[in-house]
Amino acid sequence: MASAENKDSASPAAKLVAKVTRMLRVQRDWSQDRLGDELGYSAAAVSAMETCAQPASDAMLVALKRVLSEGSDVFETARLYMRMERLPEQFQDYALLEQAAISLQLFATNVIHGLFQTEAYARALIGGGHPPLPDERVEELVQLRMARTALFDRDPLPMIEIVIDESVLHRVIGSEDIMREQLLHLVECARRRNVTLLVLPMDAGKYGEYAAGHGGMSLVETSAHEHLVYLEAQEESLLVSDPAKVSTYAQRYAKIRSQALGPRESLDLIMRLAGVKE
């Protein structure tokens, strides 16, 4: 909802969009009514965006790109940053790294990793969390989580490997139907040529070695071939860049991977849990 408070709290990206839009509108000698007609919005909506009383929505940014960009990527870039700004604060820095990564190695415990969640699973998980969130915020976070999956088809394709603790596959989130759909989605993901999906079995520690006791992690390789580790627990996060620490986490991940089932065995297990007959 547009408000005076929004003007003071508007993010840098929202302020940039407002300034660039007004500049391009004035250059064309367009009124707010004319720009609104071109965009498919009211003049009041254009005014609210230009004053930051109501920052541009993702849909408005798409329209602004269509009408005003003239080959510039300013509005597309703004979409990325404004999307990131709506994410939980502890996740914002990592989200940008994730979207630009050339490789990801992920270890998921407790729940399905966000990149691999279905919309229904994400909605049940986010909506059922504590403290409870308003429905509008739940839906916003669900759509932001779904937007992350564009990474799978990015050019160039990132290489993504994920190890999922088997307990996660048995933990029903939302309903049996939602969980089955989620398992089938994992099967589809595992069949992508840039994805390797492994399951760490329940009995991984029965022979006295168990490397997974410290929780989940995300290992990131950037386009500059820097290696980072992202850790998150109880809505707190840590981005590790120290080479010695990153090396330790990478070695731990390698050990976890060595204790996991192979890709074919992992896929077979997920399919059995989903009730799929080969």
C-alpha positions as CSV (number, residue, x, y, z in Angstrom):
1,M,0.0,0.0,0.0
2,A,1.3,3.5,-0.9
3,S,2.3,5.6,2.1
4,A,4.4,8.5,3.2
5,E,6.4,6.1,5.3
6,N,7.5,4.2,2.2
7,K,9.1,7.3,0.8
8,D,11.5,7.4,3.7
9,S,12.2,3.7,3.9
10,A,12.5,3.1,0.1
11,S,15.5,1.0,-0.9
12,P,18.3,2.3,-3.1
13,A,17.1,0.2,-6.0
14,A,13.5,1.6,-5.7
15,K,14.9,5.1,-5.6
16,L,17.0,4.5,-8.6
17,V,14.1,3.1,-10.6
18,A,12.0,6.2,-9.6
19,K,14.7,8.6,-10.7
20,V,15.5,6.8,-14.0
21,T,11.8,6.4,-14.9
22,R,11.1,10.1,-14.3
23,M,14.2,11.1,-16.3
24,L,13.2,8.9,-19.3
25,R,9.6,10.1,-19.1
26,V,10.6,13.8,-19.1
27,Q,13.0,13.2,-22.0
28,R,10.1,11.9,-24.0
29,D,7.9,14.8,-22.9
30,W,5.4,12.3,-21.5
31,S,3.0,13.0,-18.7
32,Q,2.4,10.5,-15.9
33,D,-0.9,9.8,-17.6
34,R,0.8,9.0,-20.9
35,L,3.4,6.7,-19.3
36,G,0.6,5.0,-17.3
37,D,-1.3,4.4,-20.6
38,E,1.8,2.8,-22.2
39,L,2.5,0.7,-19.2
40,G,-1.1,-0.4,-18.5
41,Y,-1.1,1.4,-15.1
42,S,-2.9,4.5,-13.7
43,A,-1.3,7.9,-13.5
44,A,-1.6,7.5,-9.7
45,A,0.4,4.3,-9.8
46,V,3.1,6.0,-11.8
47,S,3.2,8.9,-9.4
48,A,3.4,6.6,-6.4
49,M,6.3,4.8,-8.0
50,E,8.2,8.0,-8.9
51,T,7.8,9.3,-5.4
52,C,8.6,5.9,-3.8
53,A,5.3,6.0,-2.0
54,Q,4.8,2.6,-3.7
55,P,8.0,1.1,-5.2
56,A,7.7,-0.6,-8.6
57,S,6.4,-4.1,-8.5
58,D,8.1,-6.9,-10.5
59,A,5.3,-6.6,-13.1
60,M,5.7,-2.9,-13.4
61,L,9.5,-3.3,-13.9
62,V,8.8,-5.7,-16.8
63,A,6.5,-3.1,-18.3
64,L,9.0,-0.3,-17.8
65,K,11.7,-2.4,-19.5
66,R,9.3,-2.9,-22.5
67,V,8.3,0.8,-22.8
68,L,11.4,2.8,-21.7
69,S,14.6,0.6,-21.8
70,E,15.6,1.1,-25.4
71,G,18.1,-1.7,-25.2
72,S,19.3,-0.8,-21.7
73,D,19.3,-3.4,-18.9
74,V,18.7,-1.0,-16.1
75,F,15.2,-2.2,-15.4
76,E,16.1,-5.8,-15.6
77,T,19.0,-5.2,-13.2
78,A,16.7,-3.3,-10.9
79,R,14.3,-6.4,-11.0
80,L,17.1,-8.5,-9.6
81,Y,18.1,-6.1,-6.8
82,M,14.6,-5.3,-5.8
83,R,13.8,-9.0,-5.7
84,M,16.8,-9.6,-3.4
85,E,15.8,-6.7,-1.1
86,R,12.5,-8.4,-0.4
87,L,14.2,-11.6,0.8
88,P,15.0,-12.2,4.5
89,E,17.9,-10.0,5.4
90,Q,20.2,-12.9,6.4
91,F,19.8,-14.5,2.9
92,Q,20.3,-11.4,0.7
93,D,24.1,-11.5,0.2
94,Y,24.0,-15.2,-0.5
95,A,21.1,-15.0,-3.0
96,L,23.2,-12.8,-5.3
97,L,26.1,-15.3,-5.2
98,E,23.8,-18.2,-5.8
99,Q,22.3,-16.7,-8.9
100,A,25.7,-15.9,-10.4
101,A,27.5,-19.1,-9.3
102,I,29.2,-21.4,-11.9
103,S,28.9,-24.3,-9.5
104,L,27.0,-25.2,-6.3
105,Q,27.5,-28.1,-3.9
106,L,24.7,-28.3,-1.4
107,F,24.0,-30.5,1.6
108,A,20.4,-30.3,2.7
109,T,19.2,-31.4,6.2
110,N,15.8,-31.0,7.9
111,V,13.9,-29.9,4.7
112,I,14.2,-29.9,0.9
113,H,16.7,-27.2,-0.2
114,G,15.0,-24.1,-1.4
115,L,16.2,-24.4,-5.0
116,F,14.6,-27.8,-5.3
117,Q,11.2,-27.0,-3.6
118,T,7.9,-27.1,-5.4
119,E,5.6,-24.1,-5.0
120,A,3.1,-26.1,-2.8
121,Y,5.9,-27.4,-0.6
122,A,7.4,-24.0,-0.2
123,R,4.0,-22.5,0.7
124,A,3.3,-25.1,3.3
125,L,6.8,-24.8,4.8
126,I,6.9,-21.0,4.9
127,G,3.2,-20.7,5.9
128,G,3.6,-23.2,8.7
129,G,6.7,-21.7,10.2
130,H,7.0,-19.8,13.5
131,P,6.4,-17.0,14.2
132,P,3.5,-17.0,11.8
133,L,3.7,-14.6,8.9
134,P,0.9,-12.6,7.3
135,D,-0.5,-14.3,4.2
136,E,0.7,-11.6,1.9
137,R,4.3,-12.0,3.2
138,V,4.1,-15.8,2.8
139,E,3.0,-15.5,-0.8
140,E,5.8,-13.0,-1.5
141,L,8.4,-15.3,-0.1
142,V,7.0,-18.2,-2.0
143,Q,7.2,-16.4,-5.3
144,L,10.7,-15.1,-4.5
145,R,11.8,-18.7,-3.8
146,M,10.3,-19.9,-7.1
147,A,12.2,-17.2,-8.9
148,R,15.4,-18.7,-7.7
149,T,14.8,-21.8,-9.8
150,A,15.6,-19.8,-13.0
151,L,19.2,-20.6,-12.1
152,F,18.6,-24.2,-13.4
153,D,18.2,-22.9,-17.0
154,R,20.6,-20.0,-16.9
155,D,23.2,-19.5,-19.7
156,P,25.8,-20.6,-19.1
157,L,24.4,-23.6,-17.2
158,P,25.7,-23.9,-13.6
159,M,26.8,-27.3,-12.3
160,I,24.7,-28.2,-9.3
161,E,25.2,-31.1,-7.0
162,I,23.1,-31.7,-3.9
163,V,23.2,-34.3,-1.2
164,I,19.9,-34.7,0.6
165,D,19.7,-36.4,4.0
166,E,17.2,-39.3,3.6
167,S,15.2,-38.1,6.7
168,V,14.2,-35.1,4.6
169,L,12.5,-37.4,2.1
170,H,10.4,-39.0,4.8
171,R,9.4,-35.8,6.5
172,V,5.9,-34.8,5.2
173,I,5.5,-31.1,4.8
174,G,1.9,-29.9,4.1
175,S,0.3,-33.1,3.2
176,E,1.0,-36.5,1.6
177,D,0.0,-35.2,-1.8
178,I,2.2,-32.2,-1.5
179,M,5.1,-34.4,-0.5
180,R,4.6,-36.9,-3.3
181,E,4.6,-34.0,-5.8
182,Q,7.8,-32.8,-4.2
183,L,9.5,-36.2,-4.5
184,L,8.4,-36.4,-8.2
185,H,9.9,-32.9,-8.7
186,L,13.2,-34.1,-7.3
187,V,13.1,-36.9,-9.8
188,E,12.7,-34.4,-12.6
189,C,15.5,-32.2,-11.2
190,A,17.8,-35.3,-10.9
191,R,17.4,-35.9,-14.7
192,R,18.7,-32.5,-15.6
193,R,22.1,-32.7,-17.3
194,N,23.6,-30.1,-15.0
195,V,22.3,-31.6,-11.7
196,T,23.6,-34.4,-9.6
197,L,21.3,-35.5,-6.8
198,L,22.6,-37.9,-4.1
199,V,20.9,-39.2,-0.9
200,L,22.7,-39.7,2.3
201,P,21.0,-42.9,3.7
202,M,19.7,-43.2,7.2
203,D,22.3,-45.8,8.0
204,A,25.2,-43.7,6.9
205,G,26.8,-43.8,10.3
206,K,26.4,-47.4,11.2
207,Y,30.1,-48.3,10.6
208,G,31.4,-45.6,12.9
209,E,32.0,-42.7,10.5
210,Y,29.5,-39.9,10.0
211,A,30.6,-36.6,8.6
212,A,27.1,-35.0,8.5
213,G,26.6,-34.1,12.1
214,H,27.4,-30.4,11.7
215,G,24.3,-29.6,9.6
216,G,23.7,-28.3,6.1
217,M,26.0,-26.2,3.9
218,S,26.3,-24.5,0.5
219,L,29.6,-24.4,-1.3
220,V,29.7,-21.8,-4.0
221,E,32.2,-21.3,-6.9
222,T,31.9,-17.8,-8.4
223,S,32.6,-16.8,-12.0
224,A,36.0,-15.5,-10.7
225,H,36.6,-19.0,-9.4
226,E,36.5,-17.9,-5.8
227,H,35.2,-20.5,-3.3
228,L,32.8,-19.6,-0.5
229,V,30.6,-21.4,2.0
230,Y,27.2,-20.3,3.2
231,L,25.8,-21.6,6.4
232,E,22.3,-20.9,7.9
233,A,20.6,-21.9,11.1
234,Q,17.7,-20.5,13.1
235,E,17.4,-17.5,10.7
236,E,21.1,-16.5,11.3
237,S,23.6,-16.9,8.5
238,L,27.3,-16.9,7.9
239,L,29.2,-16.4,4.7
240,V,32.7,-18.0,4.9
241,S,35.5,-16.8,2.6
242,D,38.7,-17.6,4.6
243,P,40.5,-20.2,2.3
244,A,41.5,-22.4,5.2
245,K,38.0,-22.6,6.6
246,V,36.5,-23.1,3.1
247,S,38.9,-26.0,2.5
248,T,37.8,-27.6,5.8
249,Y,34.1,-27.4,4.7
250,A,34.9,-28.7,1.2
251,Q,36.7,-31.7,2.7
252,R,33.7,-32.3,5.0
253,Y,31.3,-32.1,2.1
254,A,33.5,-34.5,0.1
255,K,33.3,-37.0,3.0
256,I,29.5,-36.6,3.2
257,R,29.3,-37.2,-0.5
258,S,31.4,-40.3,-0.2
259,Q,28.9,-41.7,2.3
260,A,25.9,-41.0,0.1
261,L,24.2,-43.3,-2.3
262,G,25.2,-43.0,-6.0
263,P,23.0,-41.0,-8.4
264,R,21.1,-44.1,-9.7
265,E,20.5,-45.6,-6.3
266,S,19.4,-42.2,-5.0
267,L,17.0,-41.7,-7.8
268,D,15.6,-45.2,-7.3
269,L,15.0,-44.5,-3.6
270,I,13.2,-41.3,-4.3
271,M,11.0,-43.0,-6.9
272,R,10.1,-45.8,-4.5
273,L,9.2,-43.2,-1.8
274,A,7.0,-41.4,-4.3
275,G,5.3,-44.7,-5.2
276,V,6.6,-44.8,-8.8
277,K,7.1,-48.2,-10.3
278,E,9.9,-48.4,-12.8
